Amino acid sequence: FNEREVNELRLWIEEVIDWPIVTGKWLKYFELLNNQDKVLSRIEHFVEFHPGFKRLVHDKDFLSILSDFLGEPALFFKEKLNLKTPGAKGYTPHQ
């Protein structure tokens, strides 16, 4: 990604982070920070609700690059944003 595209991805992530909790749409997961403050730790199932991410994961050129990298056809399977808040536990295998 070039600098403009990275900035656009950052904007999209901030947009998704700011979405409200809506039953039956995207999924937001929280964890406790210091056993008291609830912090957002993960967001799933958001691509179909965000035009930019939806366009990206279905873009033929993007999928072609991924396919070349993988050595087999790439396809969109599942999306997840893992947020690493300072001081949060996270998921041990990811640390």
MOPE-V895042 format. One line per field, one symbol per residue. ss: DSSP state (h for helix, s for strand, l for the rest). phi: phi as a letter, one per 20 degrees, with the letter a starting at -180 (. if undefined). A space follows every 10 residues. Layout:
# MOPE-V895042
ss: ???
phi: ???
This chain:
# MOPE-V895042
ss: llhhhhhhhh hhhhhhhhll llllllssss ssslllssss ssssllhhhl hhhhhhhllh hhhhhhhhhh llllllllls ssllllllll lhhhl
phi: .effffffff ffffffgfff fcfncfdddc cedllbeecf dbccldgfdc gffffffdff ffffffffff mbgebfdbdb deddfgnffm dgfee
